[in-house]
Amino acid sequence: MNAAPRAAAAWIFLSPALAVIGIFFVLPVLAAFALSFTDFDIYALGNWDYFRFVGFQNYVRIFETPLFWTALRNTFYFVLAGGPLSVAVSLGTALMLHSKLARFRTFYRTVFFLPVVSSLIAVAIIWRYLYHPAHGLLNYALSFAGIGPVDWLGDTAVAMPAIIVMAVWKNFGYNMLIFLAGLQNIPDDLYEAAHLDGASGWQQFRSITLPMLKPTTVFVVMITVIGYFQLFAEPYVMTQGGPLNSTTSIVYLMYEQGFRWWSMGFAAAIAFVLFAIILAFTLVQMLLQRSVKR
């Protein structure tokens, strides 16, 4: 079969999927990008005379809005604190389950993965009650140690750490399975040879496990950072961005502007600023990965 008929057949089979992607992904993204250069709001829904092209005014307005910088700082705090913690917990759990001494591995894998498939809204509601200052289970447990009640979601100093703990608990199971798959691909002969040479467990972890897990770790870090930059449901359900905007994220700010104040053009501009930030972080991670390989 010649190359041309093969290419034609491939395009025929791919065309339904490409059409769906184009209609439900590419076109909405292009429409949102065009919308970010307009002042489209609730008034434009009823009268198109209010729909005006404003150029880069929305983007300029973003950087002149103090709340955006607060949301940006909160988002970076969440990513830089919660991301490494989530990866570390995932890797540690995967190492324990991969250990030859571990029993009931299948049961624990199911238990640790269960939060991942649970509804994020339901999980956030449950954790909001766990954090309740007067009737929460966490403060009840702390009372046995003589520690007074903590307003976990009402104190600006602990609200974001409380959300980070919940997010790590909710998401670490997915990365744990990825690390488990990476650990299972490491040949046992390497560990046996290192053991015969007198290498300790820490030396084996540092010289064998970590280098062999490098591609897996890079992938896990990327998807974790991308996911954590999209922080929304946790503050939306648990704190509504408070207290004093200490848990307001970029996505939550975008939601507020778009669906509370109906400033859709401004919200679309915020979305593409977030896209640029995520893209920049991804490119930096890829460059660091290449530099390490060299």
BABAVO-742622 format. One line per field, with one value per residue: y, z, x of N, C-alpha, C in turn; residue in three letters. Coordinates in Angstrom, 2 decimals. Atoms other than C-alpha are relative to their C-alpha. Layout:
ny	Y|...
nz	Z|...
nx	X|...
cay	Y|...
caz	Z|...
cax	X|...
cy	Y|...
cz	Z|...
cx	X|...
code	ALA|...
END
This chain:
ny	-1.20|-1.21|-0.93|-0.92|0.62|0.20|-1.30|-0.31|0.85|-0.48|-1.21|0.37|0.56|-1.02|-1.17|-0.20|-0.48|-1.36|-0.89|-0.22|-0.85|-1.33|-0.66|-0.15|-0.50|-1.04|-1.16|-0.75|-0.68|-1.16|-0.97|-0.62|-0.89|-1.20|-0.67|-0.70|-1.32|-0.76|-0.31|0.79|0.18|0.41|-0.92|0.40|1.14|-0.50|-1.04|0.15|-1.31|-0.10|0.90|-0.87|0.43|-0.91|0.26|0.60|-0.65|1.01|0.51|-1.09|-0.08|1.12|-0.31|-1.17|0.41|0.57|1.33|0.99|0.31|0.83|1.33|0.59|0.41|1.17|1.16|0.45|0.61|1.31|0.86|0.24|0.74|1.24|0.87|0.90|0.85|1.05|0.93|0.74|0.96|1.03|0.85|0.76|1.05|0.99|0.79|0.91|1.05|0.82|0.75|1.43|0.22|-0.51|1.00|-0.52|-1.11|-0.33|-0.71|-1.35|-0.76|-0.40|-1.00|-1.25|-0.55|-0.32|-1.44|-0.54|0.22|-0.59|-1.34|-1.05|-0.84|0.74|0.06|-1.33|-0.22|0.81|-0.61|-1.26|0.36|0.44|-1.20|-0.91|-0.44|0.40|1.39|0.80|1.14|-0.34|-0.74|0.93|0.80|-0.86|-0.32|1.00|-0.42|-1.27|-1.09|-0.63|0.06|-0.83|-0.35|0.40|-0.66|-1.40|-0.70|-0.22|0.66|1.46|0.40|0.62|1.30|0.98|0.42|0.79|1.34|0.69|0.25|1.08|1.24|0.33|0.24|0.74|1.38|0.14|-0.01|1.21|1.09|-0.25|0.37|1.45|0.55|-0.26|0.87|1.37|0.10|0.02|1.41|0.42|0.34|-1.15|-0.02|1.15|-0.30|-1.03|0.63|0.80|-0.93|-0.59|-1.28|-0.10|-0.32|-1.38|-0.07|0.58|-0.96|-1.17|0.32|0.86|-0.31|-1.36|-0.16|0.78|-0.60|-1.39|-0.34|0.06|-1.15|-1.20|0.03|-0.24|-1.41|-0.83|0.07|-0.54|-1.46|-0.46|0.17|-0.87|-1.36|-0.16|0.05|-0.69|0.60|-0.01|-1.28|-0.32|0.71|-0.06|-1.34|-1.06|-0.91|-0.67|-1.33|-1.16|0.40|0.75|1.24|-0.29|0.43|-0.64|0.57|-0.50|-1.39|0.06|0.38|-1.14|-1.04|0.45|0.53|-0.80|-1.37|0.10|-0.66|1.18|-0.33|-0.08|1.35|0.72|-0.48|0.65|1.40|0.12|-0.31|1.24|0.92|-0.40|0.36|1.46|0.32|-0.39|0.98|1.27|-0.15|-0.03|1.36|0.76|-0.45|0.56|1.43|0.18|-0.37|1.09|1.13|-0.31
nz	0.00|0.12|-1.13|0.14|-0.50|-1.45|-0.63|0.16|-0.92|-1.36|-0.20|-0.06|-1.32|-1.01|0.19|-1.03|-1.24|0.23|0.08|-1.37|-0.67|0.57|-0.34|-1.44|-0.70|0.71|0.24|-1.25|-0.43|0.87|-0.33|-1.28|0.23|0.62|-1.01|-0.95|0.54|0.03|-1.31|-0.05|-1.34|-0.02|0.82|1.40|0.30|0.45|1.03|0.58|0.09|-1.13|0.27|0.63|0.01|-0.87|0.14|-1.13|-1.24|-1.04|-0.51|-0.81|-1.22|-0.87|-0.75|-0.84|-1.03|-1.15|-0.34|0.85|-0.59|-1.18|0.50|0.56|-1.13|-0.63|0.89|-0.06|-1.32|0.07|0.90|-0.47|-1.26|0.14|1.05|-0.52|-1.05|0.63|0.66|-1.03|-0.62|1.00|0.13|-1.23|-0.06|1.02|-0.48|-1.04|0.60|0.86|-0.85|-0.13|-1.33|-0.05|0.10|0.43|0.92|0.82|-0.86|-0.27|1.25|0.18|-1.02|0.29|1.26|-0.13|0.04|1.34|0.77|-0.71|0.45|-0.67|-0.77|-1.20|-0.86|-0.58|-1.02|-1.16|-0.66|-0.63|-1.31|-0.82|-0.42|-0.72|-1.22|-1.24|0.00|0.91|-0.56|-0.19|-1.26|-1.08|-0.24|-0.59|-1.39|-0.89|-0.22|-0.71|0.97|0.19|1.36|1.04|1.09|1.13|1.25|-0.28|-0.37|1.22|-0.09|0.13|0.95|1.17|-0.36|-0.20|1.33|0.58|-0.59|0.61|1.41|0.06|-0.32|1.09|1.31|0.04|0.43|1.45|0.22|-0.63|0.97|1.03|-0.59|-0.13|1.33|0.25|-0.86|0.50|1.20|-0.38|-0.14|-1.33|0.03|-0.45|-1.46|-0.49|0.17|-0.98|-1.32|-0.09|-0.15|-1.33|-0.01|-0.94|0.62|0.45|1.17|1.13|0.39|0.63|1.19|0.94|0.10|0.48|1.42|0.87|-0.05|0.45|0.96|-0.68|-0.90|0.82|0.43|-1.17|-0.38|1.00|-0.12|-1.31|0.08|0.85|-0.74|-1.16|0.46|0.28|-1.29|0.02|-0.75|-1.44|-0.61|0.32|-0.92|-1.39|-0.55|0.91|0.24|-1.23|-0.54|0.53|1.29|-0.20|0.78|1.36|1.03|1.30|0.60|-0.76|0.41|1.34|-0.19|-0.59|1.00|1.12|-0.30|-1.03|0.48|1.43|0.83|0.69|0.70|-1.00|-0.49|1.05|-0.03|-1.14|0.37|0.88|-0.81|-0.71|1.00|0.26|-1.18|0.00|1.11|-0.38|-0.98|0.69|0.81|-0.92|-0.44|1.11|0.16|-1.11|0.26|1.02|-0.53|-0.89|0.85|0.57
nx	0.85|-0.81|0.07|1.14|1.24|-0.09|0.24|1.41|0.76|-0.24|0.78|1.42|0.28|-0.24|0.86|1.04|-0.60|-0.49|1.16|0.48|-0.99|0.07|1.26|0.23|-1.19|-0.74|0.87|0.23|-1.22|-0.16|1.05|-0.36|-1.14|0.55|0.82|-0.87|-0.31|1.25|0.58|1.23|0.54|1.40|0.79|-0.18|0.87|1.29|-0.14|-1.34|-0.65|-0.93|-1.13|-1.00|-1.40|-0.76|-1.43|-0.71|0.40|0.26|-1.28|-0.58|0.81|-0.37|-1.21|0.27|0.96|-0.71|0.50|-0.67|-1.30|0.29|0.35|-1.21|-0.85|0.62|-0.15|-1.39|-0.17|0.63|-0.76|-1.37|0.05|0.76|-0.52|-1.05|0.53|0.79|-0.92|-0.73|0.91|0.27|-1.18|-0.18|1.02|-0.32|-1.14|0.48|0.81|-0.85|-0.91|0.30|0.56|1.37|1.07|1.30|-0.30|1.18|0.96|-0.48|0.06|1.40|0.34|-0.70|0.49|1.42|0.29|-0.17|1.23|1.12|0.37|-0.76|0.94|0.38|-1.18|-0.20|1.03|-0.34|-1.15|0.43|0.53|-1.12|-0.71|0.91|-0.70|0.67|0.47|-0.80|-0.72|-1.41|-0.13|0.34|-1.20|-1.02|0.36|-0.60|-1.38|0.02|-0.07|1.30|0.55|-0.61|0.92|-0.84|0.39|0.32|-1.23|-0.79|-1.31|0.09|1.04|-0.60|-0.57|1.07|0.45|-1.08|0.06|1.13|-0.29|-1.00|0.71|0.92|-0.62|-1.27|0.20|-0.23|-1.44|-0.52|0.08|-1.00|-1.30|-0.04|-0.32|-1.41|-0.81|0.07|-0.83|-1.42|-0.42|-0.43|-1.43|-0.77|0.02|-0.75|-1.42|-0.36|0.00|-1.21|-1.14|0.06|0.70|1.12|1.29|-0.03|-0.88|0.74|1.04|-0.60|-0.80|0.74|1.43|0.24|-0.36|0.87|1.34|-0.06|1.07|1.29|0.10|0.22|1.41|0.85|-0.15|0.69|1.45|0.37|-0.08|1.10|1.25|0.07|0.23|1.43|0.71|1.29|1.10|-0.27|0.41|1.39|0.89|-0.41|-0.26|0.46|-1.11|-0.42|0.34|-0.73|-0.58|-1.24|0.06|0.47|-0.93|0.23|1.22|1.14|0.19|0.59|1.40|0.71|0.16|0.82|1.33|0.65|0.11|0.31|-1.01|-0.52|-1.23|-1.07|-0.23|-0.71|-1.39|-0.64|-0.23|-1.15|-1.18|-0.30|-0.56|-1.39|-0.79|-0.17|-0.90|-1.36|-0.50|-0.24|-1.22|-1.15|-0.23|-0.58|-1.38|-0.76|-0.15|-1.03|-1.30|-0.42|-0.41|-1.31
cay	0.00|3.38|6.22|8.47|5.99|5.21|8.90|9.34|6.38|7.72|11.12|9.45|7.53|10.54|13.03|12.27|12.74|15.84|17.30|16.83|18.36|21.27|22.01|21.53|22.64|24.65|26.89|27.72|28.55|30.84|32.44|33.03|34.52|36.91|37.70|38.77|41.79|43.02|44.48|41.75|41.73|41.05|44.13|42.83|39.72|41.81|44.50|43.92|47.67|47.22|44.69|46.69|45.92|47.33|45.94|45.18|47.16|44.00|42.78|46.19|46.23|42.83|44.07|47.25|45.26|44.67|41.64|39.92|40.18|38.81|35.90|35.34|35.24|32.81|30.57|30.47|29.73|26.83|25.47|25.88|24.52|21.94|20.65|19.35|18.06|16.13|14.63|13.67|12.02|10.17|8.90|7.90|5.99|4.29|3.19|1.72|-0.18|-1.39|-2.71|-6.47|-6.14|-4.48|-6.60|-6.14|-4.01|-4.21|-3.09|-0.10|0.90|0.97|2.94|5.52|5.92|6.25|10.03|10.60|9.17|10.84|14.04|17.06|19.06|16.32|15.97|19.74|19.83|16.99|18.65|21.93|20.19|18.54|22.03|23.51|25.64|24.50|21.04|19.82|16.47|17.99|20.49|17.74|15.63|18.59|19.17|15.94|17.47|20.60|22.71|25.19|25.34|26.72|28.57|26.69|28.35|31.70|32.62|34.18|32.45|28.88|28.95|28.25|25.56|23.88|23.84|22.51|19.58|18.70|18.99|16.75|14.12|14.31|14.05|12.04|8.67|9.30|10.19|7.23|4.82|6.47|6.13|2.50|1.81|3.47|1.46|-1.80|-1.02|-0.82|-4.16|-6.04|-7.01|-3.47|-3.65|-7.14|-6.02|-2.94|-5.08|-7.44|-4.43|-3.39|-0.42|0.71|1.32|5.07|4.61|2.35|4.91|7.77|5.96|3.63|4.54|8.30|8.22|5.48|7.37|10.66|10.51|9.48|12.25|14.90|13.80|13.76|17.22|18.64|17.34|18.30|21.88|22.26|20.89|22.98|26.18|25.57|25.84|26.64|24.14|24.05|27.80|28.04|25.45|25.93|29.64|31.57|33.11|34.35|35.26|38.65|37.10|34.92|31.89|33.66|31.97|33.12|30.71|31.78|35.43|34.55|32.87|35.87|38.29|36.14|34.62|36.96|40.34|39.16|40.81|38.05|39.83|40.56|36.99|35.62|37.79|36.38|32.87|33.50|35.14|31.95|29.92|31.91|31.33|27.57|27.43|29.30|26.92|23.90|25.23|25.95|22.41|20.98|23.11|21.99|18.39|18.75|20.49|17.66|15.06|16.88
caz	0.00|-1.02|1.41|-0.03|0.45|3.95|4.82|3.41|5.40|8.55|8.08|7.51|10.77|12.68|11.31|13.80|16.80|15.26|14.53|18.14|19.44|17.04|17.87|21.64|22.44|19.75|18.83|22.47|23.24|20.22|21.12|24.71|23.46|21.21|24.11|26.26|23.97|24.52|27.37|27.05|30.13|31.15|29.32|26.03|26.37|25.87|23.59|21.25|21.15|24.51|22.98|22.22|21.29|23.94|22.83|25.68|28.28|30.11|30.39|31.61|34.11|35.45|36.46|37.93|40.16|43.67|44.17|41.21|42.88|46.09|44.15|42.33|45.62|47.13|44.07|44.11|47.84|47.20|44.32|45.89|49.29|48.29|45.12|46.68|49.71|47.48|45.44|48.59|50.19|46.95|46.61|50.27|50.10|46.87|48.43|51.44|49.27|46.99|49.92|50.22|53.87|52.99|53.55|52.12|49.28|47.16|50.08|50.88|47.23|47.07|50.31|49.29|45.81|47.06|47.73|44.12|42.70|45.34|44.53|45.29|46.42|48.82|50.16|50.67|52.56|54.84|55.54|56.25|59.07|60.26|60.48|62.32|65.20|67.73|66.66|64.32|64.87|64.49|67.33|69.40|68.98|69.83|73.03|74.47|74.10|75.93|72.75|72.43|69.41|66.21|63.64|60.75|57.96|59.66|60.48|57.70|58.98|58.81|56.21|53.21|55.01|55.99|52.35|51.30|53.73|52.36|48.74|49.39|51.03|48.11|45.28|46.42|45.53|41.78|41.83|44.14|41.45|38.88|41.20|41.86|38.13|37.90|40.84|39.29|36.16|38.11|37.75|41.01|39.86|40.56|44.19|44.61|43.22|45.45|48.48|47.73|47.50|50.99|50.03|52.69|52.07|51.84|49.39|47.22|47.28|46.37|43.72|42.15|42.97|42.45|39.16|37.72|38.76|37.22|34.13|36.33|38.83|36.10|34.79|38.27|39.08|35.82|36.23|39.92|39.22|36.39|38.57|41.61|39.59|38.89|42.55|42.74|44.31|47.69|48.45|46.72|49.03|52.20|52.51|49.57|49.11|52.70|55.27|53.93|50.50|51.99|49.99|46.81|43.85|40.25|39.09|41.93|40.98|37.36|38.49|40.60|37.74|35.15|36.95|39.86|38.30|34.71|33.42|30.91|28.88|31.97|33.22|29.85|30.06|33.53|32.12|29.45|31.92|33.99|30.84|30.19|33.78|33.56|30.17|31.53|34.50|32.20|29.87|32.82|34.10|30.66|30.39|33.84|32.86|29.76|31.66|34.22|31.44|29.99
cax	0.00|1.41|2.06|-0.64|-3.53|-2.25|-2.21|-5.70|-6.98|-5.35|-7.00|-10.37|-10.15|-8.82|-11.34|-14.18|-11.88|-10.27|-13.69|-14.81|-11.56|-11.87|-15.51|-15.42|-11.85|-10.08|-13.02|-13.94|-10.29|-10.06|-13.38|-12.21|-8.95|-10.88|-13.23|-10.27|-9.80|-13.37|-15.42|-18.07|-20.30|-23.89|-25.14|-23.71|-25.86|-28.98|-27.61|-24.66|-24.06|-22.30|-19.91|-16.77|-13.18|-10.83|-7.48|-5.07|-7.01|-8.12|-4.53|-3.35|-6.20|-5.12|-1.69|-3.18|-5.57|-4.17|-6.42|-4.75|-1.35|-2.86|-4.37|-1.08|0.84|-1.67|-1.51|2.28|2.19|-0.17|1.92|5.37|4.30|1.71|3.38|6.64|4.73|2.33|5.19|7.10|4.08|3.31|6.86|7.11|3.82|4.85|8.16|6.35|3.88|6.65|8.67|8.90|7.89|4.60|1.48|-2.01|-0.61|-3.76|-5.92|-3.73|-3.47|-7.26|-7.56|-4.94|-6.42|-10.00|-9.78|-8.69|-11.91|-14.07|-15.93|-13.76|-16.79|-17.86|-14.31|-14.02|-17.32|-16.21|-12.87|-14.63|-16.48|-13.25|-11.74|-14.75|-13.40|-16.00|-17.17|-14.43|-12.74|-9.26|-9.73|-11.33|-8.18|-5.95|-7.89|-6.46|-3.00|-4.10|-4.17|-7.01|-9.31|-7.82|-9.92|-8.35|-10.32|-10.91|-7.32|-5.25|-2.11|-3.42|-6.22|-3.98|-1.89|-5.17|-6.28|-2.86|-3.13|-6.55|-5.37|-2.35|-4.57|-6.99|-4.44|-1.41|-2.96|-2.81|0.88|1.48|0.30|2.55|5.54|4.62|4.67|8.08|9.43|8.25|10.29|13.56|15.43|15.91|19.41|20.59|19.50|20.96|24.32|24.32|23.44|26.33|28.64|27.57|25.39|22.94|19.26|19.79|22.68|20.53|17.73|20.05|22.13|19.55|15.96|16.10|18.11|15.91|12.76|13.90|11.58|8.66|9.42|9.60|6.19|4.66|6.06|4.68|1.15|1.15|2.24|-0.27|-3.07|-2.17|-2.07|-5.77|-6.75|-10.45|-12.85|-11.11|-11.34|-14.72|-16.29|-14.26|-13.46|-14.98|-11.55|-11.30|-10.40|-9.34|-8.62|-5.88|-7.08|-8.20|-6.53|-6.22|-8.92|-11.20|-10.63|-11.43|-14.65|-15.64|-15.06|-16.79|-19.77|-20.36|-19.66|-20.22|-17.07|-16.44|-13.79|-11.73|-12.16|-11.01|-7.88|-7.14|-7.48|-4.86|-2.49|-2.76|-2.13|1.04|2.23|1.63|3.34|6.35|6.65|6.38|9.09|11.39|10.92|11.70|14.85|15.98|15.37|17.51|20.29|20.36|20.62|23.63
cy	1.25|0.94|0.89|-0.63|-0.24|1.31|0.38|-0.82|0.45|1.25|-0.30|-0.51|1.04|1.15|0.13|0.56|1.43|1.00|0.32|0.93|1.44|0.77|0.33|0.47|1.17|1.25|0.75|0.75|1.25|1.07|0.71|0.97|1.30|0.81|0.81|1.39|0.88|0.32|-0.73|-0.21|-0.34|0.92|-0.37|-1.19|0.46|1.01|-0.04|1.35|0.21|-0.88|0.78|-0.62|1.01|-0.26|-0.68|0.62|-0.99|-0.50|1.07|0.11|-1.11|0.39|1.27|-0.32|-0.62|-1.42|-1.08|-0.39|-0.81|-1.43|-0.71|-0.50|-1.24|-1.25|-0.53|-0.66|-1.43|-0.97|-0.36|-0.73|-1.34|-0.95|-0.93|-0.93|-1.16|-1.03|-0.84|-1.05|-1.14|-0.96|-0.84|-1.15|-1.10|-0.89|-0.99|-1.16|-0.92|-0.87|-1.46|-0.33|0.44|-1.13|0.71|1.18|0.43|0.80|1.44|0.85|0.52|1.12|1.34|0.65|0.45|1.50|0.60|-0.10|0.54|1.41|1.05|0.88|-0.70|-0.07|1.35|0.30|-0.76|0.62|1.34|-0.27|-0.52|1.20|0.94|0.39|-0.50|-1.49|-0.91|-1.10|0.33|0.76|-0.88|-0.87|0.84|0.32|-1.00|0.33|1.35|1.20|0.55|-0.07|1.00|0.26|-0.23|0.76|1.47|0.83|0.13|-0.74|-1.49|-0.45|-0.69|-1.30|-1.07|-0.52|-0.86|-1.43|-0.80|-0.37|-1.13|-1.34|-0.44|-0.52|-0.94|-1.42|-0.22|-0.05|-1.24|-1.17|0.17|-0.36|-1.51|-0.66|0.23|-0.89|-1.43|-0.20|0.01|-1.45|-0.31|-0.32|1.16|0.05|-1.17|0.24|1.04|-0.58|-0.84|0.87|0.72|1.34|-0.04|0.33|1.42|0.16|-0.60|0.94|1.18|-0.31|-0.82|0.50|1.38|0.19|-0.75|0.57|1.41|0.33|0.00|1.23|1.28|0.06|0.32|1.46|0.89|-0.02|0.55|1.52|0.54|-0.10|0.97|1.47|0.28|-0.13|0.79|-0.60|0.08|1.34|0.35|-0.63|0.32|1.41|1.14|1.07|0.70|-0.88|1.09|-0.36|-0.82|-1.33|0.23|-0.38|0.70|-0.52|0.47|1.46|0.06|-0.35|1.17|1.08|-0.43|-0.33|0.67|1.43|0.07|0.84|-1.07|0.27|0.05|-1.38|-0.83|0.42|-0.63|-1.44|-0.15|0.46|-1.23|-1.03|0.33|-0.37|-1.50|-0.43|0.34|-0.99|-1.33|0.07|0.02|-1.41|-0.85|0.39|-0.55|-1.49|-0.25|0.33|-1.09|-1.18|0.24|-0.13
cz	0.00|1.19|-0.08|0.44|1.50|0.74|-0.09|0.94|1.43|0.29|0.11|1.39|1.10|-0.06|1.03|1.31|-0.15|-0.07|1.39|0.75|-0.52|0.43|1.49|0.77|-0.72|-0.19|1.29|0.49|-0.84|0.30|1.32|-0.16|-0.65|1.01|0.97|-0.48|-0.11|1.42|0.17|1.44|-0.11|-0.86|-1.48|-0.37|-0.53|-1.12|-0.51|-0.20|1.13|-0.18|-0.79|0.10|0.79|-0.08|1.23|1.34|1.13|0.61|0.84|1.33|0.98|0.89|0.84|1.13|1.18|0.35|-0.87|0.59|1.28|-0.42|-0.58|1.11|0.68|-0.86|0.02|1.35|-0.01|-0.84|0.60|1.34|-0.17|-1.03|0.50|1.10|-0.59|-0.68|1.02|0.66|-0.97|-0.13|1.25|0.12|-1.01|0.44|1.08|-0.60|-0.88|0.81|0.11|1.35|0.10|-0.17|-0.41|-0.96|-0.78|0.81|0.21|-1.27|-0.24|0.97|-0.34|-1.29|0.09|0.01|-1.40|-0.79|0.72|-0.53|0.80|0.84|1.29|0.99|0.69|1.08|1.27|0.77|0.64|1.37|0.92|0.57|0.84|1.34|1.29|0.06|-0.90|0.70|0.26|1.31|1.21|0.35|0.67|1.46|0.99|0.28|0.70|-0.92|-0.22|-1.44|-0.94|-1.07|-1.32|-1.27|0.20|0.39|-1.25|0.01|-0.29|-1.04|-1.22|0.34|0.22|-1.34|-0.67|0.53|-0.62|-1.45|-0.16|0.28|-1.16|-1.24|0.01|-0.53|-1.48|-0.31|0.61|-0.98|-1.12|0.51|0.17|-1.33|-0.34|0.82|-0.50|-1.26|0.31|0.20|1.42|0.05|0.50|1.53|0.58|-0.11|1.02|1.40|0.20|0.17|1.34|0.07|0.98|-0.74|-0.53|-1.24|-1.23|-0.50|-0.76|-1.32|-1.04|-0.20|-0.60|-1.46|-0.95|-0.05|-0.57|-1.05|0.63|0.89|-0.77|-0.45|1.15|0.42|-0.97|0.19|1.34|-0.03|-0.83|0.73|1.16|-0.38|-0.24|1.27|-0.08|0.97|1.50|0.63|-0.28|1.01|1.45|0.56|-0.82|-0.20|1.24|0.83|-0.54|-1.27|0.14|-0.73|-1.41|-1.00|-1.31|-0.64|0.75|-0.35|-1.38|0.09|0.53|-1.05|-1.10|0.36|1.20|-0.47|-1.50|-0.87|-0.77|-0.75|0.93|0.53|-1.04|-0.04|1.17|-0.33|-0.86|0.68|0.80|-0.94|-0.28|1.17|0.03|-1.10|0.34|1.00|-0.67|-0.83|0.88|0.49|-1.10|-0.23|1.11|-0.19|-1.02|0.52|0.94|-0.81|-0.57|1.05
cx	0.88|-0.22|-1.22|-1.31|0.01|-0.28|-1.47|-0.86|0.17|-0.83|-1.49|-0.35|0.18|-1.00|-1.12|0.56|0.50|-1.15|-0.54|0.95|-0.09|-1.23|-0.09|1.23|0.65|-0.86|-0.32|1.24|0.23|-1.03|0.31|1.17|-0.47|-0.81|0.85|0.39|-1.25|-0.45|-1.32|-0.43|-1.47|-0.87|0.10|-0.85|-1.36|0.08|1.44|0.69|1.01|1.24|1.04|1.39|0.82|1.51|0.58|-0.41|-0.27|1.30|0.70|-0.74|0.36|1.17|-0.13|-0.97|0.73|-0.45|0.64|1.35|-0.16|-0.32|1.22|0.92|-0.58|0.15|1.41|0.29|-0.56|0.83|1.36|0.04|-0.70|0.55|1.10|-0.49|-0.80|0.89|0.74|-0.88|-0.31|1.16|0.22|-1.00|0.28|1.16|-0.44|-0.80|0.82|0.96|-0.44|-0.62|-1.45|-1.02|-1.29|0.19|-1.23|-1.02|0.44|0.02|-1.41|-0.37|0.64|-0.50|-1.46|-0.28|0.08|-1.30|-1.23|-0.27|0.76|-0.90|-0.40|1.16|0.22|-1.03|0.31|1.16|-0.37|-0.60|1.11|0.76|-0.87|0.62|-0.62|-0.32|0.83|0.78|1.47|0.22|-0.35|1.20|1.08|-0.31|0.60|1.46|0.08|0.10|-1.41|-0.47|0.67|-1.05|0.72|-0.33|-0.35|1.20|0.86|1.33|-0.07|-1.02|0.60|0.73|-1.06|-0.52|1.06|-0.02|-1.13|0.28|1.02|-0.66|-0.88|0.73|1.20|-0.16|0.26|1.48|0.66|-0.02|1.01|1.39|0.12|0.33|1.46|0.91|0.01|0.84|1.49|0.43|0.46|1.48|0.85|0.07|0.80|1.50|0.46|0.05|1.26|1.25|-0.01|-0.70|-1.17|-1.29|-0.05|0.87|-0.67|-1.08|0.59|0.67|-0.75|-1.43|-0.24|0.43|-0.93|-1.43|-0.04|-1.07|-1.38|-0.20|-0.27|-1.46|-0.93|0.06|-0.78|-1.51|-0.47|-0.02|-1.15|-1.33|-0.13|-0.13|-1.48|-0.83|-1.31|-1.01|0.22|-0.36|-1.45|-0.95|0.33|0.10|-0.59|1.07|0.52|0.92|0.92|0.77|1.28|0.01|-0.56|1.08|-0.31|-1.28|-1.24|-0.29|-0.65|-1.48|-0.82|-0.26|-0.98|-1.43|-0.67|-0.22|-0.23|0.92|0.76|1.29|1.19|0.35|0.76|1.47|0.76|0.33|1.25|1.29|0.41|0.60|1.46|0.90|0.26|0.95|1.44|0.59|0.33|1.28|1.24|0.32|0.63|1.45|0.88|0.23|1.09|1.39|0.54|0.52|1.40|1.10
code	MET|ASN|ALA|ALA|PRO|ARG|ALA|ALA|ALA|ALA|TRP|ILE|PHE|LEU|SER|PRO|ALA|LEU|ALA|VAL|ILE|GLY|ILE|PHE|PHE|VAL|LEU|PRO|VAL|LEU|ALA|ALA|PHE|ALA|LEU|SER|PHE|THR|ASP|PHE|ASP|ILE|TYR|ALA|LEU|GLY|ASN|TRP|ASP|TYR|PHE|ARG|PHE|VAL|GLY|PHE|GLN|ASN|TYR|VAL|ARG|ILE|PHE|GLU|THR|PRO|LEU|PHE|TRP|THR|ALA|LEU|ARG|ASN|THR|PHE|TYR|PHE|VAL|LEU|ALA|GLY|GLY|PRO|LEU|SER|VAL|ALA|VAL|SER|LEU|GLY|THR|ALA|LEU|MET|LEU|HIS|SER|LYS|LEU|ALA|ARG|PHE|ARG|THR|PHE|TYR|ARG|THR|VAL|PHE|PHE|LEU|PRO|VAL|VAL|SER|SER|LEU|ILE|ALA|VAL|ALA|ILE|ILE|TRP|ARG|TYR|LEU|TYR|HIS|PRO|ALA|HIS|GLY|LEU|LEU|ASN|TYR|ALA|LEU|SER|PHE|ALA|GLY|ILE|GLY|PRO|VAL|ASP|TRP|LEU|GLY|ASP|THR|ALA|VAL|ALA|MET|PRO|ALA|ILE|ILE|VAL|MET|ALA|VAL|TRP|LYS|ASN|PHE|GLY|TYR|ASN|MET|LEU|ILE|PHE|LEU|ALA|GLY|LEU|GLN|ASN|ILE|PRO|ASP|ASP|LEU|TYR|GLU|ALA|ALA|HIS|LEU|ASP|GLY|ALA|SER|GLY|TRP|GLN|GLN|PHE|ARG|SER|ILE|THR|LEU|PRO|MET|LEU|LYS|PRO|THR|THR|VAL|PHE|VAL|VAL|MET|ILE|THR|VAL|ILE|GLY|TYR|PHE|GLN|LEU|PHE|ALA|GLU|PRO|TYR|VAL|MET|THR|GLN|GLY|GLY|PRO|LEU|ASN|SER|THR|THR|SER|ILE|VAL|TYR|LEU|MET|TYR|GLU|GLN|GLY|PHE|ARG|TRP|TRP|SER|MET|GLY|PHE|ALA|ALA|ALA|ILE|ALA|PHE|VAL|LEU|PHE|ALA|ILE|ILE|LEU|ALA|PHE|THR|LEU|VAL|GLN|MET|LEU|LEU|GLN|ARG|SER|VAL|LYS|ARG
END
